[in-house]
């Protein structure tokens, strides 16, 4: 019987395809708007199909999988191949009304793998399976909405926070109170290899119209969207540390009935489309993923499409290429005939929307190529510093952190080769270099790094990378929030005294950052003394990136999703904030800061626009009327991925970097080295060209 059903569905699909044009449209239907026909209709589930997810097989894209729920009390999580066939030995049966499903690649227990999370309504649980094995790793399920009268979980979306790879599940239910309708859980592995969960927040405004089921998270941009059915789509930060304020409500007009399945088609970093199901009309409405230049939370309708799938409750989209049937990306929509419909993105896009060439391009054609990419660190690269050789700049070195437990400091030459390293540190985060610390009657160059798991600064002599800190220097003593992250070194021009400016993972506004005076301990090691606490903080995310302009005497730091703040570097000049800029120029996180210095006091401040793989560039000197008025000049896109940290120097390093050197961390465990002239382009100055 199953074979008859399967062949019948394939025959129907062929009839539809024969009646449509080459773009997959069926002409002359209804009001003249063509209905888009799927390339594949899956075999039918037993009872009631609901929500799909896509597992992308990177090595063999044509062997990717579709997961789909059958939401009956004796339902299942079905697994299909791209021809729509049910893969019986992977399908999970016996689930108690599975509703929605989502998939993410995660990093847990020192391993990277994919998980699928499924809500099980009648059991009030979240089920978690390892994909593609479909092995349960949840110890028979995670309890949801415990202690609540209204439980009945429905929607689920996974979110992997880029900064620390923490995995979250955001879950909705059949009904709930406005402001606490959705619950978010952090997911971790226990000692037995099972997923365990801890609730981290309750949030989510609700109109009271119907229910909230469809949830989708854009990991890259850090936003969460959900359908308030019959009302609109609501948008929040996905990171619980960034607050529960609603960022937008859109799609409030033009829907015939319920707002349902939400999915994303991702183009160049930060751009693409949000697709929302208009269930009763058999349509999907398409909105820009990136919002507008002036407002990233303004999502206005681009087009509407009508699909053959009936009253679709759930959908999933990817711009990855899957071979012959789906070379431009894949759109999957649930249909009330117990099936899931698989569309090629080109048919959805039509003439109005863009198509990603062969999967998601991580960069546009304007991305600047590095001259050198370093060898990889072992775990997770984070922040670089440049040590300039006093006699031969071509023998200068790059120091970079490997920020996970067991990582350390790596030293690279200008060809990107590892020439020295210290490992087995307690999660080193950021690093900076200074010259001429007086130690035992000698002048010593130093590299100073934050070590998060020990709440210490670590100090090493350069270029030999020998520890000279007596085992570490404690920071933020007496504070409940320590966890040091950012570090910048200030050398006071008037007397050559050296100070460490240190940020942390979290802290109070006004005293978030502490400054320490580094001194000779008298026994061949360094000691230090705290000289001040300062630093306003928006309270939204965290402060990590810090840079000091020694010559002009200023400190800059990134209040990550708020702006760049500026203070005097000399503690004797007070704690007044001098400037706040860059508040509207970034896609999301404001990260690594560095300063390109010209000898006349001019130059450029570069700040990483992390999720967009770009750097925003501002004047170093401010304006004639106001030295703290830092004008935006240009943005540059680099090949480095999601950069957390950077360093730049106008020194002529010869060889590949005759015009200065810009070093950028990349999330592929490397650091990218750029010639400054490539960054400067025609708009910015180059030191060598001034001579």
C-alpha positions in Angstrom: 0.0 0.0 0.0 2.8 2.4 0.9 4.4 1.8 -2.5 1.2 2.6 -4.3 0.8 5.9 -2.2 4.4 6.8 -3.0 4.1 6.3 -6.7 0.8 8.1 -6.8 2.3 11.2 -5.2 5.2 11.2 -7.6 2.7 10.9 -10.5 0.8 13.9 -9.1 4.0 15.9 -8.8 4.8 15.1 -12.4 1.4 16.3 -13.6 1.9 19.6 -11.7 5.4 20.1 -13.1 4.2 19.4 -16.6 1.5 22.2 -16.2 4.0 24.8 -15.1 6.7 26.9 -16.7 10.4 26.3 -16.3 10.5 28.4 -13.2 8.2 26.0 -11.3 5.1 28.2 -11.4 1.6 27.0 -12.4 0.2 29.7 -14.6 -3.3 31.3 -14.6 -4.5 30.3 -11.2 -6.9 32.3 -9.0 -6.4 36.1 -9.4 -3.5 35.7 -11.8 -0.8 35.1 -9.2 1.0 31.9 -10.1 1.1 29.1 -7.6 4.6 27.8 -7.0 4.9 24.0 -7.4 7.3 21.9 -5.3 10.1 19.9 -6.8 9.3 17.1 -4.4 6.4 16.1 -2.2 7.3 13.7 0.6 5.6 10.5 1.4 2.7 11.1 3.8 3.1 10.8 7.6 0.5 8.7 9.4 -1.6 11.3 11.0 -0.9 15.1 10.9 2.2 16.7 9.6 3.3 19.9 11.3 6.9 21.3 11.3 10.0 20.6 9.3 13.8 21.1 9.8 16.7 20.6 7.5 19.9 18.8 8.3 22.6 19.8 5.8 25.2 17.2 5.0 28.3 19.4 4.3 30.3 16.5 2.8 27.5 15.1 0.6 24.8 17.8 0.2 22.6 15.5 -1.9 22.4 13.1 1.1 21.0 15.8 3.4 17.9 15.0 5.5 14.5 16.6 6.2 13.0 16.1 9.6 9.3 16.5 10.1 6.8 16.1 12.9 3.6 14.1 12.9 1.7 15.8 15.8 -0.7 13.0 16.8 -0.7 11.5 20.4 0.9 8.5 18.8 3.0 10.6 16.5 6.6 10.5 15.3 9.5 12.5 14.2 9.9 11.5 10.5 13.2 11.5 8.6 13.1 12.0 4.8 15.7 12.0 2.1 15.7 14.7 -0.6 13.5 12.6 -2.8 10.8 12.6 -0.2 11.2 9.0 0.9 10.7 8.1 4.5 13.9 6.7 6.1 12.3 4.2 8.4 15.4 3.2 10.4 15.9 6.9 11.4 12.3 7.8 12.1 11.5 8.2 15.8 8.1 6.7 16.6 6.1 6.6 19.8 6.3 10.3 20.7 3.4 11.9 22.5 2.2 14.5 20.1 5.5 16.0 18.8 4.8 19.5 17.6 7.8 21.5 16.4 11.4 20.7 15.6 14.7 22.6 15.1 18.3 21.6 14.3 21.6 23.2 15.2 25.3 22.4 15.1 26.6 22.6 18.7 30.0 22.4 20.5 29.6 20.4 23.7 32.0 18.2 25.7 34.9 19.1 23.4 33.0 17.8 20.3 31.0 19.4 17.5 27.8 17.7 16.4 24.2 18.4 15.4 21.2 18.1 17.6 17.4 18.1 16.8 15.1 19.4 19.5 11.4 18.5 19.5 8.5 19.6 21.7 6.4 16.7 23.0 3.1 18.3 24.0 1.3 15.5 25.9 4.5 14.8 27.9 5.3 18.5 28.5 8.9 17.7 27.5 11.6 18.7 25.1 13.2 15.7 23.3 16.7 16.0 22.0 18.3 13.7 19.4 21.8 13.5 17.9 21.6 14.1 14.1 22.0 12.3 11.7 22.2 9.2 13.9 18.8 10.1 15.5 20.2 8.9 18.8 18.3 10.2 21.9 20.5 12.2 24.3 18.0 13.6 26.7 17.5 10.8 29.3 13.9 10.4 28.1 13.1 14.1 27.9 13.5 17.5 29.5 10.6 18.9 31.6 9.2 22.2 30.3 7.2 25.0 32.0 7.4 23.2 35.4 5.2 24.7 38.0 2.9 26.3 35.5 -0.8 25.6 35.1 -0.5 26.1 31.3 2.3 23.9 29.9 1.5 22.1 26.6 4.7 23.0 24.7 4.4 23.8 21.0 7.1 25.9 19.3 10.8 25.5 19.7 13.9 27.2 18.2 17.5 26.5 19.1 20.1 29.3 19.4 23.9 29.1 19.7 25.4 32.2 21.1 28.5 33.1 19.0 30.5 34.6 21.8 30.8 31.4 23.9 29.0 28.6 22.0 26.3 28.4 24.7 23.3 26.5 23.4 19.7 27.6 24.2 16.2 26.3 23.5 13.4 28.9 23.3 10.0 27.2 23.8 6.4 28.4 23.4 3.2 26.8 24.6 -0.5 26.5 23.7 -1.4 29.4 26.0 0.3 31.6 28.5 0.5 35.0 30.1 1.7 38.1 28.2 5.3 38.9 29.2 6.0 35.3 30.2 4.6 33.3 27.3 8.0 31.9 26.2 10.6 30.3 28.3 14.3 30.1 27.4 16.6 27.3 28.6 20.4 26.9 28.5 21.4 23.4 27.4 24.5 21.5 28.5 25.9 18.0 28.6 25.9 16.1 31.9 28.6 13.5 32.8 26.6 10.8 31.1 26.5 12.6 27.8 22.8 13.6 28.1 21.4 17.1 27.5 20.3 18.9 30.6 18.5 22.2 30.8 18.3 25.3 33.1 15.7 28.0 32.7 17.3 31.4 32.1 14.3 33.7 31.3 10.6 34.1 30.8 9.5 36.7 28.2 7.3 37.4 25.2 4.4 39.8 24.7 1.1 38.2 23.6 -1.9 39.9 22.1 -4.3 37.4 23.5 -5.8 36.7 20.0 -5.0 33.1 19.6 -1.6 31.4 20.4 2.1 31.5 19.8 3.6 28.5 18.0 6.1 29.5 15.3 9.6 30.6 16.6 12.8 31.2 14.7 16.2 32.4 15.7 18.7 34.2 13.5 21.9 33.0 15.3 24.2 35.2 13.2 22.4 38.5 13.9 21.2 37.4 17.4 17.5 38.0 16.9 14.5 35.9 17.8 11.1 36.1 16.0 7.8 34.6 16.8 4.3 34.6 15.4 1.6 36.1 17.6 -1.1 34.4 15.5 -3.6 36.7 13.9 -1.7 39.7 15.1 1.9 40.0 13.8 5.5 38.9 14.1 7.4 40.0 17.2 11.2 40.4 17.5 13.5 40.1 20.5 17.2 39.6 21.3 18.0 35.9 21.4 20.7 36.4 24.0 19.0 36.5 27.5 21.8 38.8 28.7 20.6 41.5 26.3 17.3 42.0 28.0 13.6 41.3 27.3 12.7 44.5 25.4 10.6 44.0 22.3 12.5 45.3 19.3 9.8 45.2 16.7 6.3 44.1 15.7 5.7 43.7 12.0 3.6 41.8 9.5 0.5 43.2 11.2 -1.4 43.8 7.9 -2.1 41.8 4.8 -2.6 38.4 6.4 -5.8 36.5 5.7 -5.5 34.4 8.8 -2.9 33.0 11.2 0.7 34.0 11.2 2.6 30.7 11.3 5.9 29.2 10.2 8.9 31.5 10.1 12.2 30.8 8.4 15.3 32.7 6.9 17.0 32.7 3.6 20.5 34.1 4.3 22.5 35.9 1.7 25.7 38.0 2.2 26.4 38.4 5.9 23.5 40.1 7.6 21.2 40.2 4.6 18.5 38.0 3.1 14.8 37.3 3.8 12.3 36.4 6.5 9.5 34.2 5.3 6.2 34.1 7.3 3.3 31.7 6.5 -0.1 33.2 6.0 -1.7 29.9 6.8 -5.3 30.1 5.6 -4.3 31.8 2.3 -1.7 29.2 1.3 0.8 32.1 1.0 4.2 33.2 2.5 5.0 36.8 2.9 8.6 37.8 2.5 10.4 40.6 4.5 14.0 41.9 4.5 16.2 40.1 7.1 18.4 43.2 7.6 15.8 45.8 8.1 16.8 49.3 6.8 20.0 51.3 7.0 18.4 53.6 9.5 16.6 50.9 11.5 17.7 47.3 11.6 14.3 46.4 13.1 12.2 47.8 10.3 10.9 44.9 8.2 8.6 45.9 5.4 6.9 43.6 3.0 8.9 42.7 -0.2 6.6 40.2 -1.9 4.0 37.5 -1.3 4.1 34.0 -2.8 1.4 31.4 -3.1 2.5 27.8 -2.8 0.9 24.5 -3.5 1.3 23.4 0.1 -2.0 23.8 2.0 -2.4 25.9 5.1 1.2 25.6 6.1 1.9 25.6 9.8 5.7 25.3 9.6 8.6 25.9 7.2 12.4 25.9 7.0 14.7 27.5 4.5 18.4 27.4 3.7 20.5 29.0 1.0 23.0 26.0 0.9 23.1 24.2 -2.5 21.8 20.6 -2.5 22.7 19.5 -6.0 20.6 19.1 -9.1 17.1 19.5 -7.6 17.9 22.3 -5.3 21.0 24.1 -6.6 19.9 27.5 -5.3 18.8 26.6 -1.8 15.9 24.7 -0.3 12.5 25.9 1.1 10.4 23.2 2.9 6.7 23.9 3.8 4.4 21.6 5.7 1.0 20.8 4.0 -2.2 19.6 5.6 -2.3 16.6 3.3 0.2 15.0 5.7 3.2 15.8 3.5 6.0 18.3 3.3 6.7 20.2 0.1 10.3 20.8 -1.1 10.9 23.9 -3.3 14.0 25.1 -5.1 14.7 28.7 -3.9 14.9 30.1 -7.4 11.2 29.3 -7.8 10.4 31.1 -4.6 12.7 34.1 -5.4 11.2 34.8 -8.9 12.5 38.0 -10.4 12.3 40.0 -7.2 14.5 38.2 -4.7 18.2 37.4 -4.7 19.8 33.9 -5.0 22.9 33.0 -3.0 25.5 31.5 -5.3 26.3 27.9 -4.3 25.3 28.3 -0.6 25.6 31.3 1.7 28.5 33.6 0.7 30.3 34.6 3.8 31.6 37.7 2.0 30.7 40.0 -0.7 32.9 40.6 -3.8 34.3 43.7 -2.0 35.9 41.7 0.9 39.6 42.6 1.3 42.0 39.6 1.0 44.7 39.2 3.7 48.3 39.0 2.7 48.9 36.3 5.2 46.7 33.9 7.2 48.4 32.4 10.3 48.6 28.8 11.2 45.7 27.7 13.4 45.6 27.8 17.2 44.3 24.7 18.9 40.9 25.8 20.1 39.5 29.4 19.5 41.5 32.4 18.4 40.4 35.7 20.0 42.7 38.8 20.3 46.0 39.8 18.7 48.8 42.3 19.5 51.9 43.4 17.5 55.4 43.4 19.0 57.6 45.6 16.8 61.3 44.5 16.6 63.5 47.5 17.7 66.0 47.0 14.9 64.4 45.1 12.1 60.6 45.5 11.7 60.5 42.5 9.4 61.4 40.4 12.4 58.4 41.7 14.3 55.9 39.3 15.9 52.2 38.8 16.4 51.0 37.6 19.8 47.5 36.0 19.8 45.2 34.4 22.3 43.6 30.9 22.1 40.8 31.6 24.6 39.4 28.2 25.7 40.5 26.3 28.8 43.8 24.7 27.9 44.6 27.4 25.4 47.3 30.0 25.7 49.4 32.6 23.9 50.7 32.0 20.4 53.5 33.9 18.8 53.6 34.2 15.0 56.2 35.7 12.6 55.0 37.9 9.7 54.6 34.8 7.5 52.0 33.5 9.9 54.2 30.6 11.2 54.0 29.7 14.9 57.4 30.4 16.4 56.5 30.2 20.2 53.6 29.4 22.4 52.5 29.0 26.0 49.5 26.6 26.5 47.5 25.1 29.3 46.4 28.5 30.5 43.1 29.2 32.3 41.1 30.6 29.4 43.3 33.6 28.2 41.1 36.2 26.6 42.7 39.4 25.4 46.4 40.5 25.1 48.3 43.7 24.6 52.0 44.7 24.3 54.0 47.5 25.9 57.6 48.6 25.7 60.2 49.5 28.3 58.9 48.3 31.7 61.6 49.0 34.3 62.4 45.6 35.9 65.6 44.9 37.9 67.3 47.9 36.4 66.6 46.8 32.8 64.0 47.8 30.3 61.7 44.9 29.4 59.1 44.7 26.7 56.0 42.8 27.9 52.8 41.1 26.7 49.9 41.2 29.2 47.0 38.8 28.9 43.7 38.4 30.9 43.2 34.9 32.2 39.5 34.5 32.9 39.3 31.2 34.8 41.9 32.4 37.4 40.8 36.1 37.6 44.3 37.2 36.9 46.6 39.1 34.6 49.5 37.2 33.2 52.7 39.1 32.2 55.3 37.7 29.9 58.6 39.2 28.6 58.9 39.8 24.9 60.1 38.4 22.6 61.0 35.3 24.5 57.5 34.9 26.1 58.8 34.1 29.6 56.4 34.6 32.6 57.5 37.4 34.9 54.4 37.7 37.0 55.1 35.3 39.9 52.2 33.0 38.7 49.7 35.8 38.0 48.3 39.1 39.3 44.7 39.0 40.7 42.2 41.5 39.4 38.8 42.8 40.6 39.6 41.5 44.1 36.6 41.7 46.4 34.1 41.8 43.6 31.4 39.3 42.9 31.8 39.9 39.2 35.5 39.3 38.2 36.0 37.2 35.0 38.6 39.5 33.2 38.3 39.8 29.5 39.6 43.0 27.9 43.1 44.4 28.4 44.9 47.5 27.0 48.3 48.9 28.2 48.8 52.6 28.7 52.4 54.1 28.8 52.3 57.6 30.1 54.5 59.8 28.0 55.5 62.2 30.8 57.3 59.6 32.9 57.1 56.2 31.1 55.0 54.6 33.8 52.9 51.7 32.6 49.3 50.9 33.4 46.9 48.0 32.6 43.3 48.9 31.8 41.1 45.8 32.4 37.5 45.0 31.5 35.4 42.0 32.6 32.5 39.9 31.5 30.0 41.9 33.6 30.1 44.7 36.1 28.4 47.8 37.4 28.1 51.0 35.4 30.6 53.6 36.6 33.1 51.1 37.9 33.0 48.4 35.2 36.7 48.9 34.3 39.7 49.0 36.7 43.1 50.4 36.0 46.3 49.1 37.6 49.9 50.6 37.8 52.5 47.9 36.8 55.6 48.0 39.0 58.9 46.2 39.7 58.3 43.8 42.6 62.1 43.8 43.3 62.6 40.1 42.7 62.6 39.9 39.0 58.8 39.9 38.7 56.0 42.4 38.2 53.5 43.5 40.7 50.7 46.0 40.4 48.5 48.5 42.3 44.9 49.5 41.5 44.7 53.2 40.8 41.0 53.7 39.8 37.6 52.2 38.9 35.6 53.9 36.1 33.6 53.2 33.0 29.9 53.8 32.1 28.0 50.7 30.9 24.7 50.4 29.1 23.8 47.2 30.9 22.9 45.5 27.6 25.6 43.0 26.9 29.3 43.3 27.9 32.5 45.3 27.5 35.5 43.5 26.1 37.4 45.5 23.5 39.7 48.2 24.9 42.4 50.3 23.2 44.7 53.1 24.4 46.1 56.0 22.4 49.3 56.6 24.3 50.3 59.7 22.4 47.0 61.6 22.7 46.2 60.1 26.1 42.8 58.5 25.6 41.1 55.1 26.3 38.4 53.8 24.1 36.2 50.7 24.8 33.3 49.0 23.1 30.0 48.8 25.0 29.1 46.0 22.7 25.7 46.7 21.3 25.5 50.4 22.4 28.5 52.4 21.3 32.2 53.3 21.7 33.1 55.2 24.9 36.1 57.5 25.4 38.0 58.5 28.6 41.3 60.0 29.7 44.0 57.3 30.0 45.9 59.1 32.8 44.1 58.3 36.0 45.1 61.7 37.4 42.9 63.4 34.8 39.6 62.1 36.2 36.8 59.7 35.2 34.6 61.9 33.0 33.3 60.3 29.8 34.6 62.4 26.9 32.7 60.9 24.0 30.2 58.3 23.0 30.1 57.5 19.3 29.3 54.7 16.8 25.8 54.2 18.3 24.0 53.7 14.9 26.7 52.4 12.6 26.9 48.7 13.5 24.9 45.6 12.6 25.1 44.2 16.1 28.2 43.7 18.3 30.9 46.4 18.4 34.1 44.5 19.0 37.9 44.8 18.5 39.3 48.3 18.5 42.6 49.5 17.1 44.2 52.8 16.2 46.3 53.6 13.0 48.5 56.5 14.1 50.1 59.1 11.9 52.9 61.3 13.3 51.0 64.5 13.2 48.4 63.2 15.7 45.9 62.3 13.1 44.9 58.8 12.0 42.0 56.3 12.3 40.1 54.3 14.9 38.9 51.0 13.6 36.1 49.0 15.3 34.9 45.5 14.3 31.3 45.2 13.1 31.5 41.6 14.2 28.6 39.8 12.6 29.0 41.6 9.3 32.7 40.8 8.9 33.3 44.6 8.6 35.3 47.3 10.3 33.8 50.8 10.8 36.5 53.5 10.6 36.5 56.9 12.4 38.8 59.9 12.7 41.4 59.6 15.5 41.8 63.3 16.0 38.2 64.4 16.1 37.4 67.7 14.6 39.0 71.2 14.8 36.1 72.4 17.0 35.9 69.3 19.2 38.7 66.7 19.7 36.1 64.2 20.9 33.9 64.4 17.8 35.0 61.2 16.0 33.4 61.3 12.5 32.6 58.1 10.6 34.7 57.8 7.5 34.1 54.5 5.8 33.6 50.8 6.3 35.7 47.9 5.0 34.8 44.3 4.6 37.5 41.8 5.4 37.8 38.0 4.8 38.3 37.3 8.5 35.2 35.9 10.0 33.2 37.5 12.9 36.3 39.3 14.2 36.5 39.7 18.0 39.9 41.5 18.2 42.3 43.5 16.1 45.6 45.5 16.1 47.1 47.9 13.7 50.4 49.7 13.3 51.6 52.4 10.8 55.2 51.0 11.0 56.7 50.0 7.7 57.3 46.3 8.1 58.8 45.8 4.6 58.1 42.7 2.6 54.3 42.1 2.5 53.5 45.1 4.7 55.4 48.1 3.6 52.6 50.5 4.5 51.6 49.3 7.9 50.0 46.1 9.3 46.4 45.4 10.3 45.9 42.1 12.2 42.4 40.7 12.6 41.2 37.6 14.5 39.0 35.1 12.6 36.7 32.4 14.0 38.5 29.8 11.9 41.2 29.6 14.6 43.5 32.0 12.7 44.6 35.6 12.5 44.6 37.5 9.2 47.3 40.0 8.3 46.5 42.8 5.9 48.7 45.5 4.3 47.3 48.9 5.5 47.2 50.2 1.9 44.5 47.6 1.1 42.4 48.8 4.1 43.0 52.5 3.3 41.9 52.4 -0.3 41.6 55.8 -1.9 39.9 57.4 1.1 42.4 57.0 3.9 46.1 58.1 4.4 49.1 55.9 4.4 52.1 56.8 6.5 54.7 56.0 3.9 52.9 58.1 1.3 53.2 61.1 3.6 57.0 61.1 3.5 
